[in-house]
């Protein structure tokens, strides 16, 4: 009896020891597992304003693919409106300590977000990533400020001049203009009374009326081509110099096109609409590769020429970037994995094929799939070539004020103001507003 009880006690102790050993092994094994495999799924919120809706669908499909291959990370894209509608929401979220994990927006917002200490610098991560060597060098100007890298590009583009070859042929034009003098001459030749009623019903080019960012974006290549720069005069006067010889030359060109009657103005703040171009009322329009889908669905002929040059070839980098918001180390690590994916060849090729954006990844541009796409859409070669001379808009903290005052000068000139007076007034207003903002920040 005693031996039986002793045997049972020993068995119980052995079972207990085995359980303890098993638990210890599980603890050891779990400690050897990567934190990502052992943790719960991390949900990463990405605020964006991707448009048109078909582009949103492309992005969602690519995001779903990432989520399937990263079972412990879930990226949730949330559409919050266009870039100019986003800033109040973003600022409210930052002040309320409830920002998204990732933010899609124009690179021009970088300075403001960095000033607010709302985003993480990315240079330490990017310097260790093989993706850095694959990014188009022209894009780093839009990523960097003050010795830090503040964002990475999702997709890129630039503007060129779309034109109607059939209208060029009808006007006897055999070559596209390569400089400003030729542009003015061609625009004059394309301005015609096509039905003989004594009234002009076809103009050479449409220019964007308004003071918004679209007007500034399409005008800046001309300013850069004329040798203009938006830089501070001296370290002691850190205000961008919008009143410069290049700006005056670019405004005079647009004014001359209007004065000569060879240009018409778009509806206010709607210079991106293609209705008059498609209808044949204008023969040339400044826009970008994102319009290809719309043009391909129309019955018209079209081709693309580079922005005609004055002193040098020039284009302005478009597209949007992704920012890593300050949240927590765990969430930031997960978000960085998505950024690595976005910069990769697979994502960039699919994004370019689905949206018309240019790939930011150089390997993607050379891929068989993308080269085949370019063969079918040869106008893309103009935009790809222009990336070699493309410039970024300044990503300073006060960019919104800079853009607003540039836009005011452009709009005033298009409505009849002397370019020199318009620029002088805008420069004075910009200097005053930035000085006031600096004083408040002290």
N, C-alpha and C positions, 0 to 999 in steps of 0.2 A: 504493500500500500504506500509506504513511504517512498520506495523507489519509483513507483508510478507517478506520484505527485512531483518528485524531483525531476523525473523525465519530462513531465509536462512543463515545468517551470523553465527547464533548459531550452525546450523547444520554443517557448514563448520569448525567451531572451534572444534566441537565434533569429526568430522572425523579426523581433524589434530591431536587432542589429542590422539585419538585411534591409529593413525599411529605411533605417537611418543611412545606410550606405547608398541605397538607391536615391534617396533625397539628395545626399551630398553629390552624387554623380550628376544628377539633373542640374543642381545649382552650378557645378563646375562647367557642364556643357553649355548651360545657358549663358554663363559668363564668357564663353569662348565665341558665342554667336555675335554677329555684327549687330550693333544697336538697331539698324534699320529693320533687320529680320525679326528682331525680338520686340519691337515697339509696335504700337497701334498705328493704323494708317494716318498719315499726316495730310491734312487737307490744306491746300495752298490756293488762296484766292487771287485771281488776276483780273484787275480792272482794265477795260479797254474800250476803244471806240471804233473798232474795225468796221469799215463800210466799203462797198455796198454789202447787203446781206449775203450774197453768194461767197464773198471773201470770208465772211464770218463762218460760213459753213465749212470752208476749207480749213480754217484755223481750228474749228471744233473737231474735225475729223483727225487732224494731226495731233491734237491734244489727247484725244481718246486713245490714239495709238501709244502715246507716251504712258498714259495711265495703265494700259494693259501690260506694258513691259516693265512697269514699276509698281508692283502690287501694294507697296507700302506708302506710296505717294499718290495723292489725287489732286490734279490741277483743275480748278473750277473757274473757267472764264466767265466774267460778268460784264455785259455791255452797259456802260454808264453814260453814253452820249459822245458827241464829237469833241475833239481836243479843246475847243474854245468853251465848251460847256462843262468840262471836267474840273477846271481849277477850283471853283468854290467847293465842290464835293471833296476834292483831294485835301484842300486846306482844312476843311471841317474835320475830316477823318484824322489828319495829323494832330490837330489841336486836341481832339477828343481821345487821342491815344488809341485809335482803332483803324489804322491804315490797312490797306490790302497788303499781301505779301509781295506781289509783283504789280507793276504799273506800266501800261502801254501809253506812250504819248510822244509828241515831238521832242527831239533832242534839245530844242530851245528852252525847255522847262528845267533843264539840268541845274542852271545856276540858282534858280529860286529854291529847288528842293535841297540842294547842297547847303544853301544859306540857312535853311530851316533845320538842318541836321536830320533830315527825314530819310535819307538814302545811304546805303553802304557803298563805299568806294570798292571798285572791283579789280584794281590792278594786281593785287597779290594773287587772287584766284586766276585771273586771266593770264598772268605771266607764267603760270604753271600748266596752263592748258594748251594742248596742241591746236586748239581752235584759233588762237591768236594769229598764228602764221597763215591761216586760211582766210582771214578777213581782208577785204579790199582795203588797201592802205588809204584810199581817199576818205574812208569813213572815220578814221581816228580823230580827225579834227572835230567831228560832231560828238565824240565820246569823251574827250578830255578837257579838263579845266583845272587850273591851279595845281598841276602835278598829279592829279588823280584821274582815274577812269570812272565815270559816273553811270555809264549805261552801255548796253550792247545793242546793235541794230537788229531789228526783226526782218526788215526788208528795205530796199532802197530804190530810188528812181531819180530822175531829173526831168527837166522840161526841154522840149525842142519845138520846132515849128512844123505842125502838120499842114500839108497843102494838097490841093486838088490838081493832079496832073492834067486832067482833061481841060481845066480852065487855063492852066499854063499854056497848053498847046493851042487853045483857041486864041490866046493873046499873042501867040508867036514867040513865047519864051522857051528857049531851049536849055538853059542852065539855071540851076537854083542859085540864089544870091549867097555869096560867101562873106561879104563885108557889108557895112552899113549903107554905103553909097549905092551898092547894088540892090540892097533890100528896098530902099526908097524908090529906086527906078522900077523894080519889078512890081512893087505895090501900086505905083502910078499906072503901069501898063495893065494891071489886073482890074483897075477901077473903070467900069464901063457901063454904058447904056446898052444892055443886051437885046432889048425888044424895040428900040427905036422910038420910044415915046418921049424922048427929050429929058428923061430923068435917070440918074444913076441908080441902078438896081443891083450892082455887084461891086463890092469894095475889095481892096487888096488884102486887108487884115483887120481883125477885130482886136481891140485893146481892152483890158479889164478895168472897168470903172469901179472905184471904191477905195477905201483906205484899210481894208482888212488884210489878213495875212496872205490870201491868194494873190492879191495885187502885188504885194511886196515880193512874194516868192517868184512870180513870173517876171518881175522887173529887175531883180538883183543880178541875173546873169549879164544883163547889158551894162550894169554899173561895174561889175568885176571885169568885163571885157574892155571897158574904157580905162582900166587901171585904178578904179576906185577901191578903197578899203574902209572898213568900218572899225577903225582902231582909235584908241585914245591918242590924243596929241602928244602928251607927255605923262610920266607917272604922277606928276603933280595935278594934272587935269584929266582924271580917268573917265572922261565922257566920250563915247563913240562919236567920231566925226562924220555925221551923215552929210554935212555940207562940204563936199570935196569935189575936185574937178571931174572925177569919174561919174559922180551922181549928177552933176550939171549936164554932162554930155549925154547921159542916158535919158534924162528928162527932156532935153532938147530934141533928141531923136523921136521920142514918142509924140512930142508936141508938133514936130514938123510933119509927121505922118498924118496927124489930124488936120493941120493947117492946109496941107496940100489936098485934102479931101480923099486921100487914099486909105484912110482908116475910119472905122466907126467904133463907137463905144458899146460895151456890153450893157445889159441892165445892171443897176447898182448891186455890187457885191455878188454878181452871178457870172463872172468872167470865165468860169469853168464849163458853162453850158455850151453844147455843140450844135444847137438848133440851126443857127444861121450858117454854120459851116456845112452841115449836112444838106441844108436847103440850097446851097450854092450862092448864098447872098454875100459870103466872104470866101476868099480863096485860100487864106492862111489863118492859122490860130495857134497860139502858144499853149501847149498842154503836154501831158505825159503819157507813158505807156499804159496806165490804168484805163485809158479810154478805148483800148483796142477791142474789148468785148463789145462795147456799144457800136463802134464803127463797123465791126465785122457783121453785126446784125442788120446794118443799113445797106441799101443797094448802091452806095456811092463808091467812087474810086478815091484812094488817098495814098499819100506817101509822107515821108518825114525827112526834114533837113536839120542839120545842126543850127544852133543859134549863131547867126552871122556875127563876125568878130570886128572889133575896131583895132585894139592894140594886141589882144591875145584871145585865144579860144577860152570860153568860160561856160560853166554850167553850175547849178546850185543843187546840192544833195537834198533830196526829199526822202520820204519814208518816215517810219517811226521806230523808236527804240524801246527797250525794256529796262526798267529800273528795279533794283532790289531794295525794297523798303526795309527800314529797321524794325525788326520784330523780336525774334528770339534766335539763338544760335541753331537750334534744331530745325526751325522753320526755314531759316536762311540757307542752311546746307541743302535742304530738300529743294528749295527754289533754284539754287545754283545748278542742280542737276538738270532742271528744265531748261535753263539758259544754255547749258552745254548742248543739249539736244537741239534747241532752236538754231544755234550757230552751225550745226553740223550739215554735212552735204545732203543727207537724206531729207531732212526737213526743208532746207533751202531750195532744193530742186522741186519738191512737191509744191511748195508755196509759190514759187515762180511760175510753174506750169499752170497752177490753178488760179492765179490772180493777175499775172502780167507784171508783178514787181520784178525787179532785177535781183538775182541772188546776191547776198552779201558774201557768200563763201566762194572763193576762187575755184576750188575743186568742183563745186556745183556748176559753175559757168562752163567748165571744160567737160562736163559729163556728157555722155552720149545722148542721154534723154534731153538735156537742155539744148545741146547743139542741134539736135533734130527739131526742137521747138523753134529755134531761131531760124533754121532753114525754111520753116513754114511761115514764119513771121519776120521777114528780113528787116522790117523797120526797126526792130529791136537793136540792130547793130549800131544805129546812130546813138542810142541811149547808152549802150555799153561803151562805145568809143568815147563819149563825152565824160564818162567817169574818170578818164585820165586827166581831165582838166577841171573836175568838179570841186567846188568849194562848199564849205558848210556855213550855215548862218551862225552868227555868234551865239554861244550858249551862256552868256553872262546873266547875272541875276536880273538885270533890268531889261532883258530882251523885249518884254511885252511893251515897255515904254518906247524902246528903240523902234520896234515895228510900227507902233501906232503913229509915231511922228514921221517915219518914212512914208507910211501910207497916206498921211495927211498931205505931205508935199507932192506925192504922185497924183493924188486926186485933185488937188488944187491946180496943178499944171494941166491936167487933162480937161479941166473946166475953164481954162483960159488964163490962169495966173502965170506971171513970169517965173520960170524955174529958179532963177537966182533968188528972187524974193521969197518964194515958197520954201526953199531949202534954208534960207537964213532964219525965217520965222520958226521953222520946225526945229532947227538946231538950238535956238534960244529956248524954246519950250522944253526940249529934251534936257538941256543943261539945268534948267530951273527945276524940273521934276526930279531928276536924279540927285541934285544937290539937296532938295528938301527930304527925299527919302534917306539919303546918307545922314543928314542931320538928325532925323528921327531915330535912326538906328544907333546913334551914339549915346 
